[in-house]
Amino acid sequence: FAARIALERIPGENSPAALRAALEGAAGATRTGLIGSLGARRDARAVPAIDMALPDPAAVAALGSIANKPALDALIAVETGISGSAGTAWADAVLRCAIGAGSEPVLAKLCGDKYPRQARKAAFAGRVAASGGAGGDLVFGALSGGDTVLQEAAVLAIQNTSEKSLADKAGAELDKLSPLLQAQLLPLLAGRECTSALPAAARIAKSSDVYLRQA
C-alpha cells in the first residue's frame, strides 16, 4: 500500500510503468488499489489493462479519470453488463470521457431518458458548450420538447453561460413555449438584456395569468 501511494505521487514515466507492471497478476484489494492509482495518474497506457477488469467499479472510475477515446470505447463496450446503482457511476465515467474526447454523439446518447437525471443534464450542458453557433438551436429544441429534464438543462444553460445566441433564440421563440417556461425564462432573458424577447414579453404582460404578467 505504501509503495503504491508513493508511486502514485512520484512524477515521471517510471512510476506509472511500475504500477502497470504490478497490476499484472495482482488480485483483491491490491488490484483495486493499483487500478485506482493508474486512474489517478490518468495513465493512458494503462487503458488496455484496466479494460480487462471491467465492469469492476474501480475500473469504471479509473477509465472515467483517464477520459480519453480508448477509455470511452472500453466503457461503451460494457454498457449491457452494467445495471442498478452501478449504472450511475458508469454514466458519470462515460460523461467525463465523452467530454474529454470531445465525442458529441456520446453526449447526445447520454441525453436519452434511460440515463440518470444528473448525467443527462450534464451531457446536455456538454453538448451546448461544444456546439458553437448551434447552441441556440439545441437549447430551444430542448425547451420546446416534452422532456422536463432537458428543459431544466436548457434553462440552466441560459442561466450559466454568457453566450448571447442561447438567450436570443429562446427570446425570439418565447411565444411557442409553455407558460411555466415563459415565467422561468423572462427574468433570465431580462438579465441578458435580450431584446429578441421584447415582442413576446409585451404580449405576455397582457396575460390573464398574474404570475406571467409579473414576470
Buried (B, 14 or more C-beta within 10 A) or exposed (E): EEEBEEBBEEEEEEBBBBBBEBBEEBEEEBBBBBBBBBBBBBBBBBBEBBBEBBBBBBBBBBBBBBBBBBBBBBBBEBBEEBEEEBBBBBBBBBBBBBBBBEBEEBBBBBBEEEBBEBBBBBBBBBBBBBBEEBBBEBBBEBBBEEBEBBBBBBBBBBBEBEBEBBBBBBBBBBEEBEEEBBBBBBEBBBEBEBEBBEEBBEEBEEBEEEEBEEB
